[in-house]
Amino acid sequence: MAGGLIGLVLTGSAARLGVEPFFMELIAGMEEALAPAGSTVLLLVVPDLAAELATYRRWADDRTVAAVVVVNLVHDDVRPAHVAGLGLPAVLAGRHPGPFARVVTDDAGAMTTAIETLSALGHRVVGRVSGPADLLHTAERTSAIRAAAGRRGVAVTIVEGDYSAEGGVRGLRELLASSPAPTAIVFDNDVMAVAAEQELIRSGVPVPARVSLLACDDSPLCELAVPPLSALSTDVHEHGLTLGRAVLGVLRGEPGREHPGPLISIRRRESTGPAPA
C-alpha cells in the first residue's frame, strides 16, 4: 500500500516536546524516506496513555492512517498489542520481544562509551540524570552504565529526570549535594544538559574545571551552549530514515524484523575535561 498518512503519537507536554530537537529531526528523516512513496507523517500530541490508545482506535476505525510508529516503549507496554488488535501495521522505535518491525539503537553502547571516555579523563565519581525510569531505553542505559562503571572502578550515582530543563536542574542539584559529589555528569538528553550547564555557570561553578558535562542526543543546542557541550551523538535524521524505510517495508507486506539504528559516537567539545586534582 503506497501513499497515505503514517501516524505518530507523542504523549506529554506539547510545549516541552516543541523544544525537543530529537523529535523534529526524527520526523524530518521519516518524511524524507516516506515522500517518494507519497506518504507523510501525521503527528499528534496527547496528554496521556488513555488518549494515545483512543487515538489509535479512532485512526483504525476511520482508516485515517496506513500505519503507525510507536515511540518511547515502556516496561509491559500495552501499545504494541493494542495496535495489532486494531489491525494497524506498526513499526516500533525500540527493543521489543514481539514479532513487530522495530528499529533499535545501541543505548547500552552509548553508556559504555560515556564511562570509558570519562574514566580515561580520570573521573572516578560520575553522576547521571536519566530519563523517565519506566522507559525501556532508560533501563538499558542504567544497566549498561553500572556495568561499565564496575569494570572501570567508577562510582555512579543516578537520579531520575523527565527530559525537561527543570528536570535537568533538579537532577544537577541533587547530584552535587551527594557525597562524594560527582566530577562528571551524564544527561539523558540535550535539553537537561544545557539547562544544567547554565545553572552551573550562573552559580559560578566552572565547566569543565570543576564538573564535566556530557549530553545524550547531540543537537544544535549542544553546539551553541557556552561552553559547547560534549555529546553522545546519534544521527537522528538517519534514525528517522530507517524508521520510514521500515514502515514502507511493513506496508509492502514484509515480515517484522529488527532494523539496526545508526551507530553512536562521542563528540568531544569543551564541556568535558580531566577530573579536578
C-alpha positions in Angstrom: 0.0 0.0 0.0 1.7 3.2 -1.2 0.7 6.7 -0.1 -1.3 7.7 2.9 -0.6 9.0 6.4 1.8 7.5 8.9 0.6 8.2 12.4 3.0 9.2 15.2 1.6 10.0 18.7 3.7 11.7 21.3 2.4 11.7 24.9 3.3 14.6 27.1 3.6 18.3 27.2 3.3 19.8 23.7 5.2 22.9 25.0 8.1 20.7 26.1 8.1 18.5 23.0 8.2 21.6 20.9 11.8 22.3 22.2 13.0 18.7 21.8 15.2 18.8 18.7 15.3 15.0 18.7 11.7 14.5 17.6 11.8 17.3 15.0 14.9 15.7 13.4 13.5 12.2 13.6 10.3 13.3 11.8 12.4 15.0 9.1 14.2 11.8 8.4 10.9 9.8 8.3 9.5 12.3 5.9 12.5 12.0 3.6 12.1 8.2 3.4 8.3 8.3 3.0 7.9 11.1 0.5 8.9 9.1 -2.6 6.0 6.7 -1.8 3.6 9.5 -1.4 3.3 9.1 2.4 3.7 11.7 5.1 3.8 11.8 8.9 0.6 12.7 10.9 1.9 13.9 14.3 -0.4 14.2 17.3 0.5 15.2 20.8 -1.8 13.8 23.5 -1.8 14.2 27.3 -1.7 10.6 28.5 -1.7 6.9 27.6 -5.5 6.6 27.5 -5.7 9.4 24.9 -3.0 7.7 22.9 -4.8 4.4 22.8 -8.1 6.2 21.9 -6.2 7.9 19.0 -5.1 4.6 17.6 -8.7 3.2 17.8 -10.1 6.3 16.1 -7.5 6.1 13.4 -8.2 2.4 12.8 -12.0 2.9 12.7 -11.7 5.9 10.3 -8.8 4.4 8.3 -7.0 7.7 8.9 -3.5 6.2 8.7 -1.9 3.4 6.7 0.5 2.6 9.6 1.8 3.9 12.9 5.2 4.4 14.5 5.2 3.7 18.3 8.0 5.5 20.3 9.2 5.6 23.9 8.5 2.0 24.7 8.0 1.2 28.4 8.0 -2.0 30.5 5.0 -4.2 29.9 3.9 -1.8 27.1 0.3 -2.3 26.1 0.5 -0.3 22.9 2.1 -2.9 20.5 -0.7 -5.5 21.2 -3.3 -2.7 21.1 -2.4 -1.5 17.6 -2.0 -5.1 16.4 -5.5 -5.9 17.7 -6.8 -2.9 15.8 -5.2 -4.2 12.6 -2.9 -1.2 12.3 0.5 -2.0 10.7 3.2 -0.7 13.1 6.9 -0.1 13.5 8.4 0.2 17.0 11.2 2.6 17.8 13.0 0.5 20.3 13.6 -3.1 21.5 10.6 -5.4 21.9 10.3 -9.2 22.1 7.3 -9.5 19.8 7.0 -10.0 16.1 6.9 -6.4 15.2 9.2 -4.5 12.9 11.4 -2.4 15.1 14.4 0.0 14.9 16.8 -0.5 17.7 19.6 1.9 18.7 22.6 0.9 20.8 21.8 2.6 24.1 24.0 0.2 26.1 26.9 1.0 23.9 26.4 4.7 24.4 26.7 4.5 28.1 29.7 2.2 27.9 31.4 4.9 25.7 30.5 7.6 28.2 32.1 5.8 31.1 35.2 4.8 29.1 35.7 8.4 28.0 35.2 9.9 31.4 37.3 7.3 33.3 40.1 7.9 30.8 40.0 11.6 31.9 40.4 10.5 35.5 36.8 10.8 36.7 36.1 8.3 39.4 32.7 9.6 40.6 30.1 10.1 37.8 26.5 11.2 38.1 23.7 10.7 35.6 20.4 12.4 35.2 18.3 9.8 33.5 15.1 9.9 31.5 11.9 8.5 33.0 12.6 5.2 34.7 9.7 3.4 33.0 11.2 3.8 29.5 12.9 0.6 28.3 15.9 2.5 26.9 16.4 4.3 30.2 16.6 0.9 31.9 19.0 -0.4 29.2 21.2 2.7 29.7 21.1 2.2 33.5 22.2 -1.4 33.4 25.0 -0.6 30.9 26.4 2.4 32.8 26.5 0.4 36.0 28.3 -2.5 34.3 30.8 -0.3 32.6 31.5 1.7 35.8 32.0 -1.5 37.7 34.6 -2.7 35.1 36.4 0.7 35.3 36.3 1.2 39.1 34.0 4.2 38.8 31.2 5.1 41.3 27.9 6.1 39.6 25.0 7.9 41.2 21.8 8.1 39.1 18.8 10.4 39.7 15.7 10.4 37.6 14.8 13.3 35.3 12.0 13.9 32.9 13.8 15.4 29.8 12.8 18.9 30.8 15.1 21.9 31.6 13.7 22.0 35.1 14.3 18.3 35.5 17.9 18.8 34.4 18.5 21.5 37.0 16.8 19.4 39.8 18.9 16.4 38.9 22.1 18.5 38.9 21.4 20.0 42.4 20.6 16.6 43.8 23.8 15.1 42.4 26.0 18.0 43.6 24.5 17.6 47.1 25.5 13.9 47.3 28.7 12.7 48.9 31.1 12.3 47.3 29.8 14.8 44.6 30.5 13.7 41.0 33.2 15.3 39.0 31.3 14.5 35.8 27.6 14.2 34.9 25.9 12.5 32.0 22.4 13.7 31.0 20.0 11.5 29.0 19.1 14.4 26.7 20.4 17.7 25.4 17.7 19.9 27.0 18.5 18.8 30.5 22.2 19.1 29.9 22.0 22.7 28.5 19.8 23.8 31.4 22.2 22.3 34.0 25.2 23.9 32.4 23.5 27.3 32.5 22.7 26.7 36.2 26.4 25.9 36.9 27.7 29.0 35.1 25.2 31.2 37.0 26.3 29.7 40.2 30.0 30.3 39.5 30.9 26.6 39.1 33.4 26.3 36.2 32.7 23.8 33.5 34.7 21.6 33.0 37.3 22.7 35.6 35.2 21.5 38.4 32.4 19.5 36.7 32.5 17.9 33.3 29.2 17.5 31.4 28.2 15.1 28.7 24.8 15.0 26.9 22.9 12.3 25.1 21.1 13.4 21.9 23.6 15.7 20.2 21.9 18.7 18.7 22.5 22.4 17.8 21.6 23.2 21.4 24.8 21.4 22.5 26.9 23.2 19.9 25.5 26.6 20.8 25.8 26.1 24.6 28.6 28.0 26.4 30.9 26.2 26.7 29.8 23.8 23.9 28.6 20.5 25.3 30.2 17.2 24.6 27.6 14.7 23.4 26.9 11.1 22.6 25.9 11.6 19.0 23.3 9.5 17.2 22.4 10.5 13.6 18.8 11.2 14.5 17.9 12.0 10.8 19.3 8.6 9.8 17.3 7.0 12.6 14.2 8.7 11.1 15.1 7.4 7.6 15.4 3.9 8.9 12.0 4.1 10.6 10.5 5.4 7.4 12.0 2.7 5.4 10.8 0.1 7.9 7.3 1.5 7.6 7.4 1.1 3.8 8.6 -2.4 4.2 5.7 -3.3 6.5 3.3 -1.7 4.1 4.8 -3.9 1.3 4.0 -7.0 3.5 7.5 -7.7 4.7 7.6 -9.7 7.9 8.5 -7.8 11.1 12.2 -7.8 11.9 14.8 -5.8 13.8 16.5 -3.0 11.9 19.7 -1.7 13.4 19.6 2.1 14.2 22.6 4.4 13.5 25.8 3.9 15.3 26.5 6.1 18.4 29.7 8.1 18.7 31.0 10.7 21.1 31.7 14.3 20.1 34.2 15.9 22.4 33.6 19.6 22.9 34.7 22.0 25.7 32.4 20.7 28.5 34.5 17.7 29.3 38.0 17.7 30.7 40.3 16.0 33.2 39.0 15.3 36.7 39.9 18.1 39.1 43.0 17.3 41.1 
